[in-house]
Amino acid sequence: MSEPNRPLACVGVVCRRGNDVLLVKRGREPLKGRWSIPGGKMDFGETVREAALRELKEETGVDARITRLIDVVDSVMADKHYVLIDFEAEWVSGDPVAADDAEAAEFVPVEEALKRVSWDRTRQVIAPA
């Protein structure tokens, strides 16, 4: 467990299937009820790539192959500092099903994804993918 004044390492995945991007509607804070990319906190001992693929699978049931690192983004909300390590991935298998802390999960065209996502930094990591 990290100290409250230390950043938390988190991962995010921009999962592509053709021209579509996988989004999740968050079921918990932070960003409860908002659309975002799948992701979450890293577990002790796992690599960032392992964490990204695990979070993707846990939240959506989708398997993917990481293709590249997109960016590393800082987010400071209330008393938390998150370091978000965002990857691009290519869909391999599975139909999206909301699970874990997601209320909804679906592939949408990139243009639609950019409209649904409320945080500018998330839109910035979706756009180049």
N, C-alpha and C positions, 0 to 999 in steps of 0.2 A: 504494500500500500504506500502510495507516495505522500509526501508531506504537502499540506495545502498550499504552500508558497513555492512549490516546484512545478515546472511544466509536466503535463501528461503526454506521453507519446501515443498518437492515434494514427490510423490509416484510413484512406478512402480509395474507392475504386470507381473509375469511369469505365464501365463495362459496355462495350460496343457489340451490337449484332447488326451487321450491315450498316445502314444509316441511322439506326436507333441507339438510344442510350438507356441504360437501366437506372430508374429512379426508385427511391423508397420514400414513403411518407412516415416520418418519425413518430413513434409511439411513446417516446419518453423524452424528457429534457436532456440535453439542451435541444432546442428547435422542435419540440413536440408539436405535431400537426402540420409541420412544414415539409415540403419535398426537398430531397437532397440525394446525394450519391450514397450507396451503401458504405458503411465503415464503422469504426469504433476503436476502443482502446486495445492496445497490444497487451498480450499476456507475457508474464515473465518467461524468458528463455526462448521465445519464438522470434524468428527473423521478421523484418518488416513485410517481406513478400508472403511469408506464411500467414502472418496476421491479416493481411489484405485479403487473401483467398479464403481464409477461415471466416472472416466477417461477411464477405460476400455470400458464402454458402449458408451461414447461419441465418442471415437476414432475408435471403431470397430463394435459397435452394438451387442457385445457379452455379455451375462450374465454369471457370474461365482460365485463360492463359495470360499472364502478365506480359505486356509487350514493351512497356517503358515506364520510367518515372516521369511524371508530369511536372510536379512542383512540391515544395515544402512550404506550408503556409502556417502562420501563427494566428491564433484566435484567443483573445482574452475576453471572457464573459464573466461578469460578477467577480467571484473569487477564484476562478479557474483559468489557467493558461494551458491551452491545448496546442501541441505541435502536430499539425496534420500533414502526413506524408501521403501524397496522392499519386496513384498509379493509373495508367491506362491498361485495360485488359480486353481481350477478344473472347467473346462468348464461345464456349465449347459445347455445353449441354445444359438441359434443364429449363423448365418453364418457371417464370418467377411466381413465387408464392410468399406472401408476407409471413414472416416468422420472427422469432426472437423479439427485438424491440421495434419492429416495423409494423405499421398499420396497413400499409399497401405497398405493392411492388409491381412495377410494370415497365416494359420497354416502350419508349416514346421517341418520335423523331427529335433530332437535336434541337430544332427550332422550338418545339413544344417544351423540351427540357429547360431551355434557357428562359422561357416564360414562367414555368412553374417554380423554379428555384428562386428563393428570395435573397440569398446572400451573394453579393457581388463576387467574392472570392471563389465561391463554388462555380458560378457561371464562368469565371476565368479559367478554371481547370477543365470544364466541359468543352469550351469553345475550341481549343486546339486539338482535342481528341477527335 
